[in-house]
Amino acid sequence: MAVTRSTPLAALAWMSLSVMASASETEVVLAHFKEDLSWLARIPKDVKIHIYTKGALGESSVPAVEASLERLPNVGRESHTYLSHIVQNYDNLARWTVFTQAGEPSFGYRGHRSGGGHLLAGDDFLNYLTPHPSGSRFVYTSVVHLPSMNHLLRAAYCINDGLLEGGIVDACPKDASHWTPWWDVNDFRQFVFSKAETQHGEDIMDFYRKFINPSHTGDEVTAFFPQGARFAVSRETIQRRPKADYERLLATLSQHDDSYAGYYMEWLWSELFLGHKQPCQVPTKLAPVSHSDAMHMLTLRFPKSVERHLSSDRKLSASSGCTCGGLSGGISGGVSGSISGGISGGISGGVSGGISGGISGGVSGSLSGGISGGLSGGISGEISGAVSGSGCICGDVSGDVSGDVSGGNSDGTSGDLSTTASSTTVTYSRRRTTSTQTTTTVSSTSAQTTTTTSSLALDGEVKIAGVLEVEIDVEYVLAQTVVEDMFKRALAASLDVPLINVLKTTATLRGFSPALRRLQSLNTARYEVSYEVMVPSYMDVDAVIEKANRIAEPGSAESNLFRQVLTQTDGVAQVRQIVAKVPAGKVEITTPSPEAEEERSWTGLVIGGILVFLLVVLVVTGAVMYKFKWSSENAEPAKTTLPDEAEGFSNLADIVPESNASIDRVKVDLSDKAAGETSVVPPVDGVAQSHMQAKELEEFIV
């Protein structure tokens, strides 16, 4: 690469390039520090490329493309670069200018010094090169509330699934449910405050009114922005503001290597060019949840997209070394090997079913959630990588502290800090030769686990149950399946348990008040919600019970998460109140011991044996009785006439059964009573009658 210094020929070349740039339809402006620029070879030939570098530019990193190069002092981050281009070229801007950091465009963001190209899932950098009739292309991937600096992140910026938004890339998602809940940036807020204070700068609202929107009189503003500061605008859009506005901003950003204003500006480019507006539907502003809770909400809300994200990352892991995209650690891939990354709280990866770092997102136990617990210098966690042994950082809070990422300020003060720009021009001729790009394959000696089943393993030995009464405003009567699914997801989110662990939710409509006024469109519905939740074995039961009971406490994190899920359901406008009708309590799941099972088995066998024995006895007894009855009914009636003499009684044994021993032993003396008397013995009718007759005979004889 030959560098042309300040000579008349160089000046002529610079002038010709400027004329070409002004005549071009599209120009790409890159804020460069030390990124590899080989990806520029994919940009069409008719697009002009202007590289502003604040660091070293190796010849090996520049492909065979035609581009102009200009060196700038390492101050003000990428905002200083963009403003420098606008001020220098205000009168001869291209019809369409794409402003971007110099890192290769790719999905999401992996963090400080870890790459990531700030693209929404399904988007392509080439889409920025085509002029849009509106005069701009902003793909809003984040929202910031000022002055609190609380954030939202777009789901398709955190989960790499082009189908999440139906395969269409628009400036905004289709509805508010495709954003995270509002989450608190914690230490990052203090970091930016400290920057502004030490550099004697304005706080964010004063800066906004001074440089961006002087007519704004309110105390707060919600700003939509593309995280990573990539956007495209027309010449007319830029020139709506006078050049002096850009010069004032440039002067502020030129004073410090890591200017506080650089963080502000990443949030405010859309406000600067397009004015204040709310282009997208966003969740209701409630008390912010923690960053980890916000990210975990996405894993619960979009489980299929999470599976596709992880599946895609496993396929790419051998070459990329990272599964990414800014889910702030909400998901860790089910890949063997502990993967940790993360800044200030960080993320630890799932070890084939292990749970490390906090929240189980649960795909067969391997979607464990190590959720980033904080922000270190403005970077907010990540998805831990899906390659064994590799760590990557994903996700940031807009203006991350990496000054070396597309805009300079690496390691604090590298580069020329003078306020005078040292400008040189280099022309790279575009050749037909194909540059060779080496792809490094990251291999691992440990086995790769590819479990992605959505049938999560339900574990735990204790259930909790309770009853809530929830009053909500709805636009129309919700279907019962929608209501119960909504409450199920809300419980899972607020209790921080996998969705499958919410065993039962029964929502009963106890009251419905239609809108009273003709212009009022909201109805009030009151539901009684009973639930049962299996507490995962890795969680403390008492802690989960406390979480469940805090759902009814206004302002608690659990209540806010519960409300966020409800309000992000189509048709639900707001949550009025939540009352714990039956506080959550423990329901033991008793599992019989092997000894008890064995004892019950023996008891069953004994009882069964006794029943069989009794049945046999009954059958035998019945058969015997039937036999006797049958014999007696079929016998010839025996009629015996007693003679006057004693020999008429000599056959008593024939009348009475031989079994009656008392009768057998009777000595009958009939000598005094037999003369002249005759007695007729009635027919014998069975055994019972024989006994009776025998007794009468005994009395008679005596």
C-alpha positions in Angstrom: 0.0 0.0 0.0 1.6 3.3 -1.1 0.8 6.4 0.9 0.8 9.6 -1.1 2.0 12.6 0.9 1.3 16.3 0.5 2.5 17.0 -3.1 0.8 18.8 -5.9 0.0 15.5 -7.5 -1.5 14.2 -4.2 -3.6 17.4 -4.0 -4.8 16.9 -7.5 -5.7 13.3 -6.8 -7.6 14.3 -3.6 -9.6 16.9 -5.6 -10.5 14.3 -8.2 -11.6 11.9 -5.5 -13.7 14.6 -3.9 -15.5 15.4 -7.2 -16.1 11.6 -7.7 -17.5 11.3 -4.2 -19.9 14.3 -4.7 -21.1 12.8 -8.0 -21.6 9.3 -6.6 -25.0 8.1 -5.6 -23.8 6.3 -2.5 -20.7 6.7 -0.2 -19.7 4.6 2.7 -18.0 6.4 5.6 -16.0 4.1 7.9 -14.9 5.0 11.4 -11.7 2.8 11.7 -9.2 2.1 14.3 -7.5 -1.3 13.6 -10.3 -3.5 12.3 -9.8 -5.9 9.4 -11.2 -4.3 6.2 -11.2 -7.3 4.0 -15.0 -7.4 4.0 -15.0 -4.2 1.9 -14.4 -6.3 -1.2 -18.1 -7.3 -1.1 -19.2 -3.7 -1.6 -20.3 -3.0 -5.2 -17.9 -1.1 -7.4 -20.1 1.9 -7.9 -20.2 2.7 -4.2 -17.5 5.1 -3.0 -15.6 4.2 0.2 -14.1 6.8 2.6 -12.0 5.4 5.4 -11.2 7.6 8.4 -8.7 5.9 10.6 -7.5 6.7 14.1 -5.1 3.8 14.4 -2.8 1.6 12.4 -3.9 0.5 9.0 -2.1 -2.6 7.8 -1.9 -3.2 4.1 -2.9 -6.8 4.6 -6.2 -5.7 6.1 -7.2 -3.7 3.0 -8.6 -5.5 0.0 -8.2 -4.5 -3.6 -10.8 -1.8 -3.5 -10.8 1.8 -4.6 -11.1 4.0 -1.5 -9.9 7.2 0.1 -8.1 7.2 3.4 -7.9 10.0 5.9 -6.2 10.1 9.3 -7.9 11.7 12.3 -6.9 12.3 15.8 -8.0 9.6 18.2 -10.7 11.6 19.9 -14.5 11.6 20.2 -15.1 8.0 19.2 -17.1 7.3 15.9 -19.2 10.4 16.4 -16.2 12.6 15.9 -15.5 10.7 12.7 -19.0 11.1 11.3 -19.2 14.8 12.2 -15.7 15.4 10.6 -17.0 14.0 7.3 -20.2 16.1 7.4 -18.4 19.3 8.2 -15.6 18.8 5.7 -18.0 17.7 2.9 -21.2 19.6 3.8 -21.5 21.2 0.4 -20.6 18.2 -1.7 -22.0 15.3 0.2 -23.0 12.1 -1.7 -26.7 11.8 -2.5 -26.8 8.9 0.0 -24.2 8.4 2.8 -23.8 5.2 4.9 -22.1 5.8 8.3 -20.7 2.8 10.0 -18.1 1.5 12.3 -15.3 -0.4 10.4 -15.9 -3.8 11.9 -17.3 -6.4 9.5 -21.1 -6.2 9.6 -22.6 -9.3 11.2 -25.4 -10.3 13.6 -25.7 -8.5 17.0 -22.7 -7.5 19.1 -20.2 -9.6 20.9 -18.7 -6.9 23.1 -15.5 -5.0 23.7 -12.7 -6.2 21.4 -14.7 -9.3 20.5 -16.3 -8.3 17.3 -19.9 -8.4 16.2 -21.4 -6.3 13.5 -24.6 -4.7 14.9 -26.9 -6.2 12.3 -30.5 -7.2 13.1 -31.2 -10.9 12.5 -32.0 -11.3 8.8 -30.5 -8.0 7.8 -27.6 -7.4 5.4 -25.2 -4.5 5.1 -26.0 -4.2 1.4 -29.5 -3.1 2.4 -28.0 0.2 3.7 -26.5 1.0 0.3 -29.8 1.6 -1.5 -31.3 5.1 -1.1 -34.7 5.0 0.7 -37.5 7.4 -0.3 -37.9 8.5 3.3 -34.4 10.0 3.2 -32.9 7.7 5.9 -32.4 4.1 6.9 -32.4 3.6 10.7 -33.0 0.1 12.0 -33.8 0.6 15.6 -32.3 -2.1 17.8 -32.4 -0.3 21.1 -34.3 2.4 23.0 -33.1 4.6 25.9 -35.1 6.6 28.4 -33.4 9.9 29.3 -32.3 10.9 31.9 -32.5 7.5 33.6 -30.6 5.8 30.7 -32.8 2.7 31.2 -32.8 0.6 28.1 -34.8 -1.7 25.8 -33.2 -4.2 23.4 -34.9 -5.6 20.3 -35.5 -9.3 20.5 -34.2 -9.9 16.9 -31.0 -8.1 17.9 -30.5 -10.5 20.8 -31.7 -13.8 19.2 -30.3 -14.6 15.8 -33.4 -15.9 14.1 -34.6 -14.3 10.9 -38.0 -15.8 11.3 -38.6 -14.1 14.7 -40.0 -11.1 12.9 -41.4 -13.0 10.0 -38.4 -12.7 7.8 -38.9 -8.9 7.3 -36.4 -6.3 8.4 -38.1 -3.0 9.2 -37.1 0.1 11.2 -39.3 -1.3 14.1 -40.6 -4.6 15.3 -44.2 -5.4 14.6 -45.3 -4.9 18.2 -44.2 -4.0 21.7 -43.7 -7.7 22.7 -40.6 -7.9 20.5 -38.7 -5.7 23.0 -37.2 -6.7 26.3 -38.7 -5.2 29.4 -37.2 -1.9 30.5 -34.0 -2.7 32.4 -31.7 -0.8 34.6 -28.2 -0.1 33.3 -26.8 0.1 36.9 -23.1 1.0 36.9 -23.1 2.3 33.3 -25.2 5.3 34.4 -22.7 6.3 37.0 -19.9 5.7 34.5 -21.3 8.2 32.0 -22.2 10.7 34.7 -18.6 10.5 35.9 -17.3 11.1 32.4 -19.4 14.2 31.9 -18.4 15.5 35.3 -14.7 15.1 35.0 -14.8 16.5 31.5 -16.9 19.5 32.6 -19.7 18.5 30.2 -23.4 18.7 30.3 -25.7 16.1 31.7 -27.8 14.3 29.1 -30.9 16.4 29.2 -28.9 19.7 29.0 -26.9 18.2 26.2 -30.1 17.2 24.4 -31.6 20.7 24.6 -28.4 22.4 23.7 -27.3 20.4 20.7 -30.2 18.3 19.5 -33.6 19.7 20.2 -33.6 23.3 21.7 -37.4 23.4 21.6 -37.8 20.5 24.0 -39.1 21.7 27.3 -39.8 18.4 29.1 -37.7 16.7 31.7 -37.4 13.4 29.9 -37.3 11.9 26.4 -37.4 8.4 24.9 -34.8 8.0 22.1 -34.8 5.2 19.5 -31.4 4.3 18.1 -29.4 1.7 16.2 -27.0 0.2 18.6 -23.5 0.4 17.1 -24.2 3.7 15.3 -24.9 2.4 11.8 -27.3 4.3 9.7 -27.8 5.9 6.2 -29.1 9.3 5.4 -29.6 11.4 2.3 -27.9 14.6 1.5 -31.1 16.5 1.9 -31.7 15.0 5.4 -28.2 16.1 6.5 -28.6 19.5 5.1 -31.9 20.2 6.9 -29.6 21.5 9.7 -27.2 24.2 9.2 -23.5 23.4 9.0 -23.0 25.4 12.3 -24.9 22.7 14.2 -22.5 20.0 13.2 -19.5 22.3 13.8 -20.6 22.9 17.4 -21.0 19.2 18.1 -17.7 18.4 16.5 -15.9 21.0 18.7 -17.4 19.3 21.8 -16.3 15.8 20.7 -12.8 16.9 19.8 -11.8 17.8 23.3 -11.2 14.4 24.8 -10.0 11.0 23.7 -13.0 9.3 25.2 -15.5 12.0 25.2 -18.7 11.8 27.3 -20.5 13.2 24.3 -19.6 10.2 22.2 -21.8 8.1 24.4 -24.7 10.5 24.1 -24.4 10.8 20.4 -24.8 7.1 19.7 -28.3 7.4 21.2 -29.2 10.7 19.4 -28.3 10.4 15.7 -32.0 9.7 14.8 -33.1 12.7 16.9 -30.5 14.9 15.3 -31.4 14.1 11.7 -35.1 13.2 11.9 -36.3 15.1 15.0 -38.0 13.7 18.0 -40.6 11.0 17.3 -41.7 7.6 18.6 -41.5 5.4 15.5 -42.1 2.1 17.4 -44.5 0.7 19.9 -42.6 -0.1 23.1 -43.5 -1.6 26.5 -45.1 0.5 29.1 -42.6 2.3 31.3 -42.7 0.5 34.6 -40.0 0.2 37.3 -37.1 -1.3 35.4 -36.1 -4.9 36.0 -32.6 -6.2 36.2 -30.7 -6.8 33.0 -30.6 -10.5 33.7 -34.4 -10.7 34.2 -34.9 -8.7 31.0 -32.8 -11.1 29.0 -34.3 -14.1 30.6 -37.7 -12.9 29.5 -36.7 -13.3 25.9 -35.8 -16.9 26.4 -39.2 -17.6 27.8 -41.1 -15.6 25.2 -39.4 -16.9 22.1 -38.3 -20.5 22.8 -38.5 -21.6 19.2 -36.3 -18.7 18.0 -33.8 -19.5 20.8 -33.6 -23.1 19.5 -33.0 -21.9 16.0 -30.4 -19.5 17.3 -28.5 -22.2 19.1 -28.8 -24.6 16.2 -27.3 -22.1 13.8 -24.5 -21.2 16.2 -23.5 -24.9 16.6 -23.2 -25.1 12.8 -21.0 -22.0 12.7 -19.1 -22.6 15.9 -16.2 -24.4 14.2 -15.3 -21.3 12.2 -16.6 -18.5 14.3 -15.6 -19.6 17.8 -18.6 -17.9 19.3 -22.3 -18.1 19.5 -23.5 -14.7 19.8 -25.6 -11.9 19.5 -26.3 -9.9 22.6 -28.7 -12.0 24.5 -26.8 -10.9 27.4 -26.1 -14.3 28.7 -29.7 -15.3 28.7 -28.9 -18.4 26.8 -26.0 -20.7 26.9 -25.6 -23.4 24.3 -25.7 -27.0 25.3 -22.1 -27.6 24.4 -19.6 -29.5 26.4 -17.0 -27.4 28.1 -17.6 -24.5 30.4 -17.7 -21.3 28.5 -17.4 -18.1 30.3 -17.2 -14.6 29.1 -18.8 -11.6 30.4 -17.9 -8.4 32.0 -18.9 -7.3 35.5 -21.0 -10.3 36.4 -20.4 -12.1 33.2 -21.7 -15.3 31.8 -20.8 -18.8 32.4 -21.8 -21.3 29.9 -23.9 -24.4 30.2 -21.9 -27.6 30.6 -24.2 -30.1 28.9 -27.0 -29.7 31.4 -25.1 -27.8 34.0 -26.4 -24.6 35.5 -23.8 -21.9 36.0 -24.5 -18.3 36.7 -28.1 -18.1 37.4 -31.1 -18.6 35.3 -32.1 -21.8 33.7 -33.5 -21.2 30.3 -33.7 -24.9 29.8 -33.4 -27.0 26.7 -33.1 -30.4 28.2 -31.2 -28.9 31.1 -28.5 -27.4 28.9 -30.1 -24.1 28.3 -28.8 -22.8 31.5 -28.9 -19.2 31.9 -25.7 -17.6 33.2 -27.0 -14.1 33.0 -24.8 -11.1 33.0 -25.1 -9.5 36.3 -23.9 -6.0 35.4 -22.2 -3.6 33.1 -18.5 -2.9 33.2 -17.8 0.3 31.4 -21.0 0.1 29.5 -21.0 -3.5 28.2 -23.9 -5.5 29.3 -23.4 -9.1 29.2 -23.7 -11.7 26.4 -24.6 -15.1 25.3 -21.9 -17.5 26.2 -20.3 -19.2 23.3 -21.3 -22.5 22.0 -17.8 -23.7 21.3 -16.1 -25.7 23.9 -13.5 -23.7 25.7 -14.1 -20.4 23.9 -15.5 -17.3 25.5 -17.2 -14.5 23.7 -18.9 -11.4 24.8 -22.3 -10.4 23.4 -24.5 -7.4 23.9 -23.7 -3.9 25.1 -25.4 -0.9 26.4 -25.2 1.2 23.3 -22.0 3.3 23.7 -19.8 0.6 25.0 -16.4 1.6 26.4 -14.4 0.0 23.6 -12.8 3.1 22.1 -10.9 0.9 19.8 -14.0 -0.5 18.2 -14.6 1.5 15.1 -13.7 4.9 16.2 -10.4 4.8 18.0 -9.4 5.4 21.6 -7.9 2.0 22.1 -6.3 1.6 25.5 -7.0 5.2 26.4 -4.7 7.5 24.5 -3.2 5.8 21.5 -2.9 7.9 18.5 -2.4 11.6 17.9 -4.4 13.7 20.3 -3.7 17.0 18.6 -6.8 18.8 17.4 -5.3 19.3 14.0 -6.3 16.6 11.6 -3.3 15.1 9.8 -4.9 14.3 6.5 -3.4 12.1 3.8 -5.0 10.5 0.8 -4.4 7.0 -0.5 -6.0 5.5 -3.5 -6.4 1.7 -3.7 -7.0 0.5 -7.2 -9.7 -2.1 -7.7 -8.3 -5.2 -9.3 -9.9 -8.3 -10.7 -7.6 -10.5 -8.7 -9.2 -12.4 -5.9 -7.9 -11.9 -2.5 -7.3 -15.0 -0.5 -9.0 -15.0 2.9 -7.9 -17.5 5.5 -10.5 -18.9 7.7 -9.4 -20.2 11.0 -11.2 -23.2 12.3 -11.7 -23.4 16.0 -11.6 -27.0 17.1 -12.2 -28.6 20.4 -11.1 -31.9 21.9 -14.2 -32.2 24.0 -17.3 -33.8 22.6 -20.0 -31.5 21.4 -23.4 -31.9 22.8 -26.2 -30.9 20.4 -29.3 -31.4 22.6 -31.9 -28.9 21.5 -35.1 -30.6 22.3 -37.8 -28.3 23.6 -39.1 -31.0 25.9 -37.3 -29.8 29.0 -36.5 -32.2 31.7 -38.9 -31.4 34.6 -37.1 -31.9 37.9 -37.8 -31.1 41.4 -39.4 -32.6 44.5 -41.5 -29.7 45.9 -44.4 -27.9 44.4 -45.7 -24.5 45.5 -49.3 -23.3 44.9 -51.3 -20.2 45.4 -54.1 -18.0 44.1 -53.9 -14.5 42.7 -56.6 -12.1 41.8 -55.5 -9.9 38.8 -57.4 -7.0 37.4 -56.5 -5.8 33.9 -57.8 -3.4 31.3 -58.4 -5.2 27.9 -59.4 -4.0 24.5 -61.6 -7.0 24.0 -62.5 -10.3 25.6 -59.4 -12.5 25.5 -59.7 -16.2 24.6 -59.3 -18.5 27.5 -56.2 -20.2 26.0 -54.6 -16.8 25.6 -55.4 -15.8 29.1 -54.0 -19.0 30.7 -50.9 -18.9 28.5 -50.3 -15.3 29.4 -50.5 -16.0 33.1 -48.3 -19.1 32.7 -45.6 -17.1 31.0 -45.9 -14.3 33.6 -45.4 -16.7 36.5 -42.4 -18.3 34.8 -40.8 -15.0 34.3 -41.5 -13.5 37.7 -40.4 -16.7 39.5 -37.4 -17.2 37.3 -38.2 -20.8 36.5 -38.5 -22.7 33.2 -41.9 -22.5 31.6 -42.4 -26.3 31.8 -42.1 -26.0 35.6 -45.4 -24.1 35.8 -47.5 -27.2 36.0 -51.0 -25.6 36.1 -52.6 -22.2 35.7 -56.3 -21.9 36.0 -57.7 -18.5 35.2 -61.4 -17.9 36.1 -63.1 -14.7 35.0 -64.7 -13.3 38.1 -65.8 -10.0 36.7 -66.0 -8.1 33.4 -66.8 -4.4 33.3 -67.4 -3.1 29.7 -66.4 0.5 28.8 -69.0 2.9 30.2 -68.3 5.8 27.9 -68.9 5.7 24.2 -65.4 6.9 23.5 -63.8 4.7 26.0 -62.4 1.5 24.4 -61.0 -0.4 27.4 -62.9 -3.0 29.4 -61.9 -4.2 32.9 -61.5 -7.9 33.5 -60.9 -9.5 36.9 -59.4 -13.0 36.9 -58.8 -15.4 39.7 -55.6 -17.3 38.9 -54.7 -20.5 40.7 -51.3 -22.0 40.0 -49.0 -24.8 40.8 -45.2 -24.6 40.2 -42.6 -27.3 40.5 -39.6 -25.8 42.1 -36.4 -26.8 40.2 -34.0 -28.8 42.3 -31.3 -26.2 42.0 -33.4 -23.5 43.5 -34.3 -22.8 47.1 -37.9 -23.5 47.7 -38.4 -20.7 50.3 -36.8 -18.2 48.0 -39.3 -19.1 45.2 -42.2 -18.9 47.6 -41.0 -15.4 48.6 -40.8 -14.5 44.9 -44.3 -15.7 44.3 -45.7 -13.7 47.2 -43.9 -10.6 46.0 -45.9 -10.7 42.7 -48.7 -8.9 44.6 -46.3 -6.2 46.0 -46.4 -3.1 43.8 -43.0 -2.0 42.6 -41.2 -5.3 43.3 -39.1 -6.8 40.6 -41.4 -9.9 40.5 -44.5 -7.7 40.2 -42.9 -5.7 37.4 -41.9 -8.8 35.4 -45.4 -10.2 35.9 -47.0 -7.0 34.7 -44.6 -6.7 31.7 -45.6 -10.1 30.4 -49.3 -9.3 30.7 -49.1 -5.8 29.1 -47.0 -7.2 26.2 -49.9 -9.6 25.3 -52.0 -8.5 22.5 -55.3 -6.9 23.7 -54.0 -6.1 27.3 -53.6 -2.4 27.9 -52.6 -2.2 31.5 -52.6 -4.1 34.8 -54.6 -2.4 37.5 -53.9 -4.5 40.6 -52.7 -7.9 41.8 -53.9 -9.3 45.0 -52.7 -12.5 46.7 -56.0 -14.3 47.7 -54.1 -17.4 48.8 -50.4 -16.8 49.5 -48.0 -19.2 47.9 -47.2 -22.2 50.0 -45.3 -25.5 49.8 -47.0 -28.7 48.6 -44.8 -31.7 49.3 -44.5 -34.4 46.8 -44.2 -37.6 48.8 -42.2 -40.4 47.2 -42.6 -43.8 48.9 -39.4 -45.4 50.1 -38.3 -48.8 48.6 -38.9 -50.4 52.1 -42.5 -49.1 52.2 -43.1 -50.3 48.6 -41.8 -53.8 49.6 -43.9 -53.9 52.7 -47.0 -53.0 50.7 -46.1 -55.7 48.2 -46.0 -58.4 51.0 -49.2 -57.1 52.5 -50.9 -57.3 49.2 -49.8 -60.9 48.7 -51.0 -62.0 52.2 -54.4 -60.4 51.8 -54.7 -61.9 48.4 -53.8 -65.4 49.7 -56.4 -65.1 52.5 -59.1 -64.0 50.0 -58.3 -67.0 47.8 -58.5 -69.4 50.8 -61.9 -68.0 51.9 -63.2 -68.3 48.4 -62.1 -72.0 48.2 -63.8 -72.7 51.6 -67.0 -71.1 50.5 -67.1 -73.0 47.3 -66.4 -76.4 49.1 -69.0 -75.6 51.8 -71.6 -74.7 49.2 -71.0 -77.9 47.2 -71.4 -80.1 50.3 -74.6 -78.4 51.4 -76.0 -78.7 47.9 -75.1 -82.4 47.9 -77.0 -83.0 51.1 -80.0 -81.1 50.0 -80.1 -82.9 46.7 -79.9 -86.3 48.4 -82.7 -85.6 50.8 -85.0 -84.2 48.1 -84.7 -87.2 46.0 -85.0 -89.9 48.7 -88.2 -92.1 48.8 -90.5 -91.0 51.6 -90.1 -93.5 54.4 -93.3 -94.5 56.1 -92.8 -96.8 59.1 -95.7 -98.2 61.1 -95.0 -98.8 64.7 -96.5 -102.3 65.7 -98.3 -102.9 69.0 -95.3 -105.0 70.0 -91.8 -103.7 70.8 -90.3 -104.9 67.5 -91.9 -101.9 65.8 -89.2 -99.7 67.3 -86.3 -102.0 66.6 -85.3 -100.1 63.5 -84.8 -96.6 65.1 -81.3 -96.4 63.6 -82.8 -96.5 60.2 -84.9 -93.4 60.9 -82.2 -91.4 62.7 -78.8 -90.8 61.1 -76.0 -92.9 62.4 -74.1 -89.7 63.2 -76.4 -89.0 66.1 -74.6 -91.0 68.8 -76.9 -90.1 71.6 -79.8 -91.8 69.9 -77.7 -94.8 69.0 -77.0 -95.4 72.7 -80.7 -95.3 73.7 -82.0 -98.6 75.3 -85.6 -98.7 74.3 -87.8 -100.6 76.7 -91.2 -100.9 75.0 -92.6 -103.8 77.0 -95.1 -101.8 79.0 -96.3 -99.5 76.1 -96.3 -101.6 73.0 -99.3 -103.8 73.6 -102.1 -102.9 71.3 -100.7 -99.5 70.2 -99.9 -98.5 66.8 -97.9 -95.4 65.7 -97.2 -94.1 62.3 -93.8 -92.4 61.7 -94.1 -89.5 59.2 -91.9 -89.3 56.2 -88.4 -88.2 56.9 -87.8 -84.7 55.4 -84.1 -84.1 55.5 -81.5 -84.0 58.2 -83.0 -81.2 60.3 -86.4 -83.0 60.5 -84.6 -86.3 61.5 -82.9 -84.5 64.4 -86.3 -83.1 65.6 -88.0 -86.4 65.4 -85.1 -88.1 67.3 -85.6 -85.6 70.1 -89.3 -86.2 70.3 -88.7 -90.0 70.5 -86.2 -89.5 73.3 -88.7 -87.6 75.4 -91.4 -90.2 74.6 -89.3 -93.1 75.6 -88.2 -91.5 78.8 
